[in-house]
Every structure is written in structure tokens, then in C-alpha cells.
Amino acid sequence: MESVFEQKIQEYMPILQHLLSAICEKEHEWIVTNRKKVLYTSPGAFIETGIFQGMSTEELPWFKEILYKKDRVVIKKQGWRADSEKRGLIVGVPLLDESAEVQGACFSITEFHDKIRANDVLNLAQDMAREEDQFAALKIVTRRVLDLFQVSMVGVWLWTEGEYGVVSVSTSSEELRSYVENKLPPEFGLDWVNHFSKTEKNEQHQLIRYNLDQLNEAWVKPLKEFGLVTLVSIPLNHFGQTLGQIVLFTQERENIDNENIYWLRQIVPFVSSFVYEQQLRMAALEREQALTLLLRGTEILVQADTEEQLLTEAGEMAMEILFLPGGFFFLYEQGEWIIRAPFGRLKQAEWAWKDWVWKQMERDKYDRFTNPHAVSHFLEVGDNPEHWRKILIQPIVNHSGLMGELWLMDDLEWVTEQRQEIVSAYVRDVGVALDAIRQRDELSHLASTDRLTGILNRQGFDHRIREEMAGTLRRQSSFLLLILDLDFFKRLNDTQGHPAGDLALKTLAQNLCASVRESDIVSRTGGDEFTVVLTDLHFSPEARKVIERMKGNLGLKQFGLDVSIGVVEFPAEGRNYEELYRLADQRLYIGKNMGKGQIVFH
């Protein structure tokens, strides 16, 4: 029993066929299907193709192509039936439901003629211009050129990042399409197209015709098995700049005559202009994105508190700007090169990449220090597990000279001149931020360090002990606070002069630092007063031995000096620094009153 839809198709299709034939001034025949069967076949369509109403769509190869592509298909064929000599053009349009699923198809069948018209070129240009995506637009070009010139395969190669790359390929048969997409190597055609770009660079507008038998590349032989014998290539040029190539592959019976070449030359300027405009648009978009990242990165760098935080965030940001797989900072510190803050793949790399880097450093002939203007440069690299091709080495400088370098690994040669300019500006900001952090750290060090002895002063000690008190409470531990005051120091200054007194203070500081652990704190908090924190210790006979051993190592006898020490335990004897200091100072003076050179715990 026929559905209402099938009844309407039978009723209206003859009327539509008559109207379209009158408008187009040529006969149109029609076939309409749902997913399962043919719903309508015009009399001429049946005569021309042998397809009849009720036939299963499984027997229609065109319908399978529509199901696969979900898009319009154009098929040219000579002799749809064995007894027909007509050359037919079939345009198939999918019938989509609300969810964009194919529910059927409508096929229009007309005779076609080989002659290309100006309107065909104009339509191609308009359809291409409607596409914002370059790949989609060039797919339209290859499909349309394939149909207009009746060849077996059309490809477009574009010049990108220093070499040609295939962008779009269209074929006249499903078998050839499947082979090209699934079995041909990605570099298919690159050797020949690159060869053309070198040998024909002075004849940019010349159309080149090659017999495939003249080419020895590995990809040629399988194409010849599909009957392809000739390729015709014409460059895509725009104001003297070669942007790419359009290449047509033909079988023996397919001919690109002078008239076809004329029309091909009319198409090429439209394609060239489109590609050039797309490249400008993409370059502008890429620059805008990179500048946005640059501004955001600069804000992040300004907020970095430490050198390590700055380098880590700067590396990750550089990777975003250049879309590169990884890198690291090579900093020049105290006469040595040090690898710092690896990022990207190098952060988790399990191979001995640092040894590899040192070998690359030895190979690099660039003179970093005699060159008055440090500039970025590339270092070509050999075999490596990550398949990197080269390294972009970007110097980091400040007003004093070279601070180090940022090494960026490039595996796909994506570092264009524009990206290099952006990363140079970015690294200048990194250098400024790094210099600022180092100056800030230096000022902080000077503010918290005793100039004479090089150990903490009172300001530095106040900060450190408060940190240690908080850490001790978190660990549920204790520490001993010692106040040391030299005995007979005034007599030394009066009898031997202040240089002798200064030497005694420096000797005491040096020996104190040598007698304690790295986790302990040593500071000079007054003229001849020193303060020590022995972490994770409490009052005990062992603690007394530690302090007595430390006192014996101070080397004061050579100056005729001794030292009195007051000791207090945190947190058992005070919950804040002021309480601890007051109690330790009291015990110190108890020791002095007992005859000097005493260690007083209680």
C-alpha cells in the first residue's frame, strides 16, 4: 500500500519535470527514492538508465555515494545502458530529515556537453568564496575541476612553512578515492611538486605536462595501475609569489586540450586569490592569538614571586604561543651553564635528554659572548627519540648582558618568521621579569644579611624564627633558642683595635655555621650578640653535649675571648618570640654574673 508521500511524488513530479525543463531549456529526467526503494522514475530516466519504480536502492551505486557523503554528487557517464550512446549528467541531492540523516535522494538526469562555459568558472569562484574554511573551499575546487575537465584525479598542493603539502584530492571513482585516502603515503606527490618548484622557478606561469612513465617515485606505480598516464600541473601564483600547484591526473582516453587549458588558466587566478586572502586572514588571526597570549603571559610573569615559578610559567606560555612540543631554560650562572625548568615533553622525558643537549651545545658554533648583539638562531639537530628537526635558541638578556637562553624544540618546523618575532618580544619580557626578581631577591638578601659576617641580621632572623615557630608547632616538635654574647670583647677592641674585633666576629660566625645543621638558624642580632636556633631539639643531656661541642668549636681562644650562652626551649617556655628572647637574655646574664663562659639552661 502506497504512503501519502509516495502518492504526492507520483502526482507532482511530472509537473516539476515539465517546469524545470522549460526553465533550463533542456530535458530533465528524474528519479526519487527513499532509503529502501525507487519511488518515482520519469519515462526518459527509465529509458536512459533502466532504473524503474520499486527497484531497491541497494542496486543504485549513486545512492550509496549519497549515503556516504551526505552531500550532492555529480556523475558523468557515457552510455548508461549498453544500447545508449548519450553522455549523461546525473546530479543527486540527499533528502535529509531534521536530524540531518539521509532519508532518500532526488536525482536529475540531463545530457551534458564537454564544453566549459564562463558561467562554470564564475560559479566555481562564487562557491569557493562562500567557504570560510580553506580546506573545504579547496575541496570544492578539486571536485569541480574534476567534473569540468572530465579527468580521473585532481589535487591541490600548497606551499606552507618551507615545503609543499597536499591539501585536497578528489577522484572520479570510489576505488581510486579509497586507495588515495588509505594507502598512498602522506608525502604523496611532494617529491615531484618540490622538484617542479626548483626546476621551473623562473617560469612560474608555465603549465607542465608529464607522462607518469617519466617519474620514478614510489607513489607513481600504483596510480598507473588505475590507468593514470599523465599529469598536468599549473602553479597558483599571486603577484609573483608561488602559493601552490593544481595537478590534474588523466587516463589515456582523457585529454586536456588547448581549450581546457585556457579555462584552467581562468580558474587558477580565482583559486590563487582565495588562497592568498586565506593566508593573510590566518596570519592575522594567528598574530592576534599570539599577541593575546603574549599580553596574558606578560601579566602572569609580572605576578611571579620566585625565579622557579617565573621560568616554569614562562616555558608553558612559550609552548602555547608557538605550538611547540617542549623546551627548557639554559641559564648562565656564576660562569656555568645550567639547565632549568624543562617543560612540555621534556618534563616527563625518560631518556638522557640532558646529555643530548650538552652534545648539541658543543655542536653549536654561535659565539654567545663576543657577539655584542645576542640574536636568536636555529640549531639543526640529528637523530633523537623525539624526532625534533631543529632547536630555536632565543637569548635572554638584561642591561648587563647575556643571562641565558630559551631553547625551544621544533618537530614540524612551525617556527615561522612571525612567530619568531613574537617569541623574541615575549622573551624580552621574560628577561625583564627575571632581572626584576633577581634584583628583588638581592635587595631582600642585603636587607636581611649582616654585611660583616654574611649571616642573617636581626631583620632576617625575625622573619626566619617566626617561620620556624609555625613549622615546629605543625610538626608538634620543639627547638632550642640560644643567645650568645662574647666575653671580654670590649677589651679586645680597646687593646688590639676594631680590625681584630671584626676578625673575631667573622671567625665566630664562620665556626658557628660549620658547627650546626643546615636546618638550624644562625644570626648576628647585635654588636657582639649572636642568636642560634637548634631545630627539633629539647632540653636533655644530649642537647647540652651538642651545645658544649659547638661552643668548643668557635675558635675564640686565639682572640682571648669566651662566650656566655642563655638557652630556652620552644614552646615549653614561651609561645612567642618576645617571651623566648626575654627569658634567654635573662639566663645569658645569669651566666655572665656567674663568672662568664657559662651555658645556662634554667
C-alpha positions in Angstrom: 0.0 0.0 0.0 1.4 3.4 -1.1 2.1 6.0 1.6 0.8 9.6 1.2 4.3 10.8 0.4 4.6 8.3 -2.4 1.3 9.3 -3.8 2.3 13.0 -3.8 5.6 12.2 -5.5 3.7 10.4 -8.3 1.3 13.4 -8.6 3.7 16.3 -8.6 7.0 15.0 -10.1 5.7 15.2 -13.7 4.7 18.8 -13.2 8.0 19.7 -11.7 9.8 17.9 -14.5 7.9 19.9 -17.1 8.6 23.3 -15.3 12.4 22.7 -14.9 12.8 21.5 -18.5 11.1 24.7 -19.6 13.2 27.0 -17.4 16.5 25.3 -18.3 15.6 24.9 -21.9 16.7 21.2 -21.9 15.0 18.0 -20.9 15.3 16.9 -17.3 14.6 13.3 -16.2 14.0 12.4 -12.6 14.5 9.6 -10.1 13.2 9.9 -6.5 13.9 7.3 -3.7 13.5 6.8 -0.1 16.1 4.7 1.8 14.8 1.4 0.6 13.4 1.8 -3.0 12.8 4.0 -6.0 9.5 5.9 -5.6 9.4 7.7 -9.0 11.2 7.3 -12.3 10.3 9.5 -15.3 9.9 7.7 -18.6 13.1 9.2 -20.0 15.1 8.2 -16.9 13.9 4.6 -17.3 14.8 4.6 -21.0 18.2 6.1 -20.3 19.2 4.2 -17.2 17.0 1.2 -16.9 16.0 2.1 -13.4 12.3 1.5 -12.6 9.9 2.4 -9.9 10.1 -0.1 -7.0 13.7 -1.0 -7.6 15.8 -1.5 -4.4 18.2 1.3 -3.7 20.8 -1.4 -3.0 21.1 -1.6 -6.7 21.9 2.1 -7.1 25.7 2.9 -6.6 24.8 6.6 -6.7 22.6 6.3 -3.7 25.4 4.6 -1.7 27.6 7.5 -2.5 25.0 10.0 -1.2 24.6 7.9 2.0 28.4 8.1 2.5 28.9 11.8 1.7 25.5 13.2 2.8 26.2 15.8 0.1 25.4 16.5 -3.5 27.0 14.1 -6.0 27.7 14.8 -9.7 28.2 11.8 -12.0 29.1 11.9 -15.7 28.8 8.8 -17.8 28.7 7.7 -21.4 26.1 5.1 -22.1 24.2 4.3 -19.0 22.8 1.3 -20.8 24.6 -0.9 -23.3 22.3 0.3 -26.2 22.7 4.1 -25.3 25.3 6.4 -26.8 24.2 9.5 -24.9 26.5 11.2 -22.4 24.5 11.8 -19.3 24.9 14.1 -16.3 23.4 12.9 -13.0 23.1 15.4 -10.1 22.0 13.7 -6.9 20.8 15.6 -3.8 20.2 13.9 -0.5 16.8 14.3 1.2 17.6 15.0 4.9 15.4 14.8 7.9 15.6 17.2 10.9 18.5 15.3 12.4 20.4 15.5 9.1 20.1 11.8 8.4 19.6 10.8 4.7 16.0 9.5 4.2 16.1 9.4 0.4 17.5 11.1 -2.7 16.4 13.0 -5.7 18.4 12.5 -9.0 18.2 14.8 -12.0 19.4 13.4 -15.3 20.3 15.5 -18.3 22.6 15.3 -21.3 25.9 17.2 -21.0 28.4 18.6 -23.3 32.2 18.8 -22.9 32.5 22.5 -23.5 33.2 24.6 -20.4 31.5 27.9 -20.1 32.4 31.1 -18.4 29.5 30.6 -16.1 31.1 27.4 -14.8 34.2 29.3 -13.8 32.1 32.0 -12.2 30.0 29.5 -10.2 33.2 27.8 -9.0 34.6 31.1 -7.8 31.4 32.1 -6.0 31.0 28.7 -4.3 34.6 28.8 -3.2 34.3 32.4 -1.9 31.3 31.3 0.3 33.5 29.0 2.3 35.4 30.4 5.3 37.4 27.2 5.7 40.3 26.9 3.3 40.2 23.1 3.2 36.5 23.0 2.4 36.9 25.6 -0.3 39.8 23.7 -2.0 37.7 20.5 -1.8 35.1 22.3 -3.9 37.8 23.3 -6.3 39.2 19.8 -6.8 35.7 18.3 -7.1 34.5 20.9 -9.6 37.7 20.8 -11.7 37.4 17.0 -11.7 33.8 17.3 -13.2 34.5 20.2 -15.6 37.6 18.7 -17.2 36.5 15.1 -17.0 39.7 13.7 -15.6 40.4 10.9 -13.1 42.0 12.8 -10.2 42.7 16.4 -9.2 44.9 17.6 -6.3 46.0 20.9 -4.8 49.3 21.3 -3.1 50.1 24.5 -1.1 53.5 25.9 -0.1 53.4 26.0 3.7 56.3 26.5 6.2 59.0 26.0 3.7 57.6 23.0 1.8 54.7 21.7 -0.2 51.9 19.8 1.4 48.8 18.1 -0.2 45.6 19.9 0.9 42.8 18.3 -1.2 42.5 15.4 -3.6 39.3 14.4 -5.5 38.9 11.3 -7.6 36.4 10.1 -10.3 35.9 6.7 -8.7 35.3 5.3 -5.2 38.1 2.7 -5.7 40.7 5.4 -6.5 39.5 7.6 -3.7 39.7 4.8 -1.2 43.3 4.0 -2.4 44.4 7.6 -2.2 43.0 8.1 1.3 44.0 4.8 2.8 47.1 3.5 1.1 49.1 6.4 -0.5 51.7 7.8 1.8 51.1 11.3 3.3 54.0 12.7 1.3 52.3 11.6 -1.9 53.4 13.9 -4.7 55.7 16.1 -2.6 58.9 14.9 -4.3 57.6 15.7 -7.7 56.0 19.1 -6.7 59.1 20.2 -4.8 61.2 19.2 -7.9 58.9 21.3 -10.0 59.3 24.3 -7.7 63.1 24.2 -8.0 63.4 23.5 -11.8 60.7 25.8 -13.0 61.1 28.7 -10.6 61.9 31.1 -13.5 58.8 30.1 -15.4 56.2 30.5 -12.8 53.2 30.6 -15.1 54.2 27.6 -17.2 51.9 24.7 -17.3 53.8 21.4 -17.1 52.7 18.1 -18.6 54.4 14.9 -17.5 53.9 11.3 -18.6 53.9 9.2 -15.5 56.4 6.9 -17.1 58.9 9.7 -16.8 58.6 9.7 -13.0 60.3 7.1 -10.8 58.8 8.0 -7.4 57.3 5.1 -5.4 53.8 6.6 -5.4 53.6 6.6 -9.2 53.4 2.9 -9.9 50.1 2.2 -8.0 48.4 5.1 -9.7 49.4 3.7 -13.1 47.6 0.5 -12.2 44.4 2.6 -12.1 45.1 3.7 -15.7 46.5 7.1 -14.9 49.1 8.0 -17.5 49.6 11.8 -17.5 49.7 14.6 -15.0 49.2 18.3 -15.8 50.4 20.9 -13.3 49.9 24.6 -13.2 51.2 26.9 -10.4 49.0 29.0 -8.1 50.7 32.4 -8.3 49.7 35.7 -6.8 51.7 38.9 -7.6 54.8 36.8 -8.4 54.5 34.6 -5.3 54.0 30.9 -5.8 51.4 29.7 -3.4 51.0 26.1 -4.6 50.1 23.8 -7.5 46.9 22.4 -9.1 47.7 19.0 -10.6 45.3 17.0 -12.9 45.8 13.3 -13.4 44.4 11.8 -16.6 43.8 8.4 -18.2 44.8 7.7 -21.8 41.3 8.5 -23.2 41.1 11.7 -21.2 42.6 14.7 -23.0 43.5 18.2 -21.7 43.4 20.1 -24.9 44.2 23.8 -25.6 40.6 24.9 -24.9 40.6 23.1 -21.5 44.0 24.7 -20.7 42.5 28.1 -21.5 39.7 27.5 -19.0 42.1 26.1 -16.4 44.1 29.3 -16.6 40.9 31.2 -16.0 40.2 29.2 -12.8 43.7 29.5 -11.4 43.6 33.2 -10.6 40.4 32.8 -8.5 42.0 30.0 -6.6 45.3 31.8 -6.1 43.5 35.0 -4.8 41.4 32.9 -2.4 44.4 31.1 -1.0 46.3 34.3 -0.6 43.4 36.0 1.2 43.1 32.9 3.4 46.8 33.0 4.3 46.5 36.7 5.1 43.5 36.1 7.3 45.1 33.1 9.0 48.3 35.1 9.6 46.3 38.0 11.1 44.3 35.6 13.3 47.4 33.7 14.4 49.1 37.0 15.2 46.1 38.2 17.2 46.0 35.0 19.1 49.8 35.1 19.8 49.6 38.7 20.9 46.7 37.9 23.2 48.8 35.1 24.7 51.8 37.5 24.9 49.8 40.0 26.9 48.3 37.4 29.1 51.8 35.9 29.6 53.3 39.2 30.5 50.7 39.7 33.2 51.5 36.2 34.6 55.2 36.9 34.6 54.8 40.1 36.5 53.0 38.3 39.2 55.6 35.5 39.6 57.1 35.5 43.1 60.2 33.3 42.6 62.6 32.6 39.8 61.5 29.0 39.5 57.8 30.0 39.3 58.7 32.5 36.6 60.7 30.1 34.5 58.0 27.3 34.8 55.1 29.6 33.7 57.2 31.3 31.0 58.1 27.9 29.5 54.5 26.8 29.4 53.4 30.1 27.9 56.1 29.9 25.2 54.8 26.5 24.2 51.3 27.9 23.8 52.5 30.8 21.7 54.5 28.6 19.3 52.5 25.3 19.5 55.8 23.5 20.1 56.4 20.2 22.0 58.7 21.4 24.7 61.9 23.1 25.7 63.9 24.4 28.7 65.9 27.4 30.0 69.7 27.4 29.7 70.8 30.0 32.3 74.4 31.3 32.7 75.0 31.5 36.4 78.4 32.2 38.1 80.3 31.2 34.9 78.4 28.0 34.3 75.5 26.9 32.0 72.7 25.3 34.0 69.6 23.6 32.6 66.5 24.9 34.4 62.7 24.4 34.3 62.1 21.9 31.5 58.6 21.9 30.1 56.4 20.0 27.7 57.6 16.6 26.7 61.0 17.2 28.4 59.3 17.5 31.8 58.4 13.7 31.7 61.1 12.5 29.3 62.7 9.3 30.5 65.7 9.3 28.1 69.0 11.1 28.8 68.0 14.3 27.1 70.3 16.5 29.2 73.4 14.6 27.9 72.0 15.1 24.4 71.6 18.8 25.0 75.2 19.2 26.0 76.3 17.5 22.8 74.1 19.9 20.8 75.7 22.8 22.8 79.1 21.6 21.7 78.0 21.5 18.1 76.6 25.0 18.2 79.2 27.3 16.7 77.4 30.5 17.6 79.6 32.7 19.7 77.4 33.9 22.5 79.7 36.3 24.4 81.8 38.0 21.7 78.7 39.0 19.8 77.6 42.4 21.1 74.0 41.9 20.0 72.7 38.5 21.0 70.2 37.2 18.4 68.0 34.2 18.1 69.2 31.4 15.8 68.4 27.9 14.8 70.4 24.8 15.6 69.9 21.8 13.2 69.9 18.6 15.2 70.5 14.9 14.3 68.7 11.8 15.3 66.8 11.9 18.6 64.0 9.9 20.2 61.5 12.8 19.9 62.2 13.3 16.2 63.0 17.0 16.6 64.3 18.7 13.5 65.8 21.8 14.9 66.1 24.0 18.1 65.2 27.7 18.3 67.7 29.3 20.7 66.4 32.6 21.9 68.8 34.7 24.1 67.7 36.2 27.4 69.5 39.5 28.1 69.4 42.4 30.5 71.3 45.7 30.7 74.4 43.8 31.9 74.5 41.3 29.0 73.5 37.6 28.5 71.6 36.0 31.3 70.8 32.7 29.5 68.8 31.2 26.6 65.4 29.7 26.0 65.7 26.5 23.9 62.6 25.5 22.0 62.3 22.2 20.3 60.7 22.2 16.8 59.5 18.9 15.4 57.3 20.1 12.5 59.2 23.3 11.5 56.3 25.5 12.7 58.5 28.4 13.9 57.7 31.0 11.2 59.3 34.4 11.0 56.2 35.9 12.5 56.1 33.5 15.4 59.8 34.1 16.0 59.3 37.8 16.2 56.5 37.3 18.8 58.6 34.9 20.9 61.5 37.4 20.8 59.3 40.1 22.2 58.0 37.6 24.8 61.5 36.5 25.9 62.5 40.2 26.3 59.6 40.4 28.8 60.9 37.2 30.5 64.4 38.8 30.8 62.9 41.9 32.4 60.9 39.8 34.8 63.8 37.5 35.6 66.1 40.5 36.2 63.5 42.2 38.5 63.1 39.0 40.6 66.9 38.7 40.9 67.2 42.3 41.9 64.4 42.0 44.4 66.0 38.8 45.9 69.3 40.6 46.1 67.8 43.6 47.9 66.0 41.2 50.2 69.2 39.4 50.9 71.1 42.6 51.6 68.3 43.8 53.9 68.3 40.5 55.9 72.1 39.8 55.9 74.8 41.1 58.2 77.4 42.8 56.0 80.4 42.0 58.2 79.8 38.2 58.8 77.5 37.3 55.9 74.9 35.6 58.1 71.4 36.7 59.0 71.0 40.1 60.7 68.2 40.9 63.2 65.6 41.6 60.5 66.4 38.4 58.7 66.3 36.4 61.9 62.9 37.8 63.0 61.4 36.5 59.7 63.1 33.1 59.9 62.3 32.4 63.5 58.6 33.2 63.1 58.5 30.7 60.2 60.3 28.1 62.3 57.9 28.6 65.2 54.9 27.9 62.9 56.6 24.9 61.4 57.6 23.5 64.8 54.0 23.7 66.0 52.8 21.9 62.9 55.3 19.2 63.4 54.4 19.0 67.1 58.1 19.4 67.8 60.3 21.8 69.8 63.5 23.8 69.3 66.2 25.5 71.5 66.8 29.2 71.2 70.4 30.2 72.1 71.6 33.8 72.8 75.4 34.1 72.7 77.3 37.1 73.9 81.1 37.5 73.7 83.1 37.9 76.9 86.0 40.4 77.0 85.1 41.7 73.5 85.4 45.4 74.6 88.9 44.7 75.9 89.9 43.1 72.5 88.7 46.2 70.6 90.4 48.6 73.1 93.8 46.8 73.1 94.1 45.5 69.5 91.7 47.7 67.6 88.5 47.2 65.7 90.0 45.2 62.8 90.9 42.5 65.4 87.4 42.7 66.8 85.9 42.4 63.3 88.1 39.3 62.5 86.9 37.7 65.8 83.2 38.3 64.8 83.7 36.8 61.3 85.6 33.8 62.8 82.8 33.2 65.3 80.1 33.4 62.6 82.0 31.1 60.3 82.6 28.5 63.0 79.0 28.7 64.2 77.7 27.9 60.7 80.2 25.0 60.5 79.0 23.6 63.8 75.3 23.4 63.2 73.0 21.6 60.8 71.6 23.1 57.6 68.1 23.3 59.1 69.4 25.3 62.1 69.4 29.1 62.1 72.5 31.4 62.8 72.3 35.1 63.0 74.1 38.2 64.4 71.5 40.2 66.3 73.7 42.8 67.9 77.3 44.1 68.1 78.8 41.0 69.7 75.5 39.1 70.2 74.6 36.1 68.1 71.4 34.0 68.1 71.1 30.4 67.2 68.1 28.1 66.8 68.7 24.4 67.0 65.6 22.8 65.4 63.8 19.7 66.6 65.7 19.6 70.0 64.5 19.9 73.6 66.2 20.1 77.0 68.2 16.9 77.5 71.7 15.8 78.4 72.3 15.1 74.7 71.3 18.7 73.8 73.8 20.0 76.4 76.6 18.0 74.8 75.6 19.4 71.4 75.8 23.0 72.7 79.1 22.4 74.6 80.7 20.8 71.5 79.5 23.8 69.4 81.0 26.2 72.0 84.3 24.4 71.9 84.5 24.8 68.1 84.1 28.6 68.0 87.9 29.3 67.9 87.7 32.2 70.4 90.7 31.4 72.5 93.1 32.8 69.8 91.5 36.2 70.4 91.5 35.8 74.2 87.6 35.7 74.2 85.0 33.4 75.6 81.2 33.3 75.2 78.2 33.2 77.6 75.1 31.4 76.4 71.5 31.6 77.5 69.2 28.7 76.4 65.4 28.5 76.2 63.0 25.8 74.8 60.1 26.5 72.5 57.1 26.0 73.0 57.6 24.7 76.5 58.9 28.1 77.9 57.3 30.6 75.7 54.6 30.9 73.0 56.1 33.9 71.2 59.5 35.2 70.2 59.4 38.1 72.7 58.9 35.8 75.6 61.6 33.5 74.4 64.1 36.3 73.9 63.4 37.9 77.3 64.0 34.6 79.1 67.1 33.6 77.2 68.6 37.0 77.7 68.0 36.7 81.5 69.7 33.4 81.6 72.6 34.8 79.5 73.3 37.5 82.1 72.9 35.0 84.9 75.8 33.1 83.3 77.9 36.3 82.9 77.3 37.1 86.6 78.4 33.5 87.5 81.9 34.2 86.0 81.4 34.3 82.2 81.8 31.4 79.7 78.7 29.7 81.1 75.8 27.8 79.4 72.6 28.4 81.3 69.5 26.3 80.7 67.4 27.0 83.8 
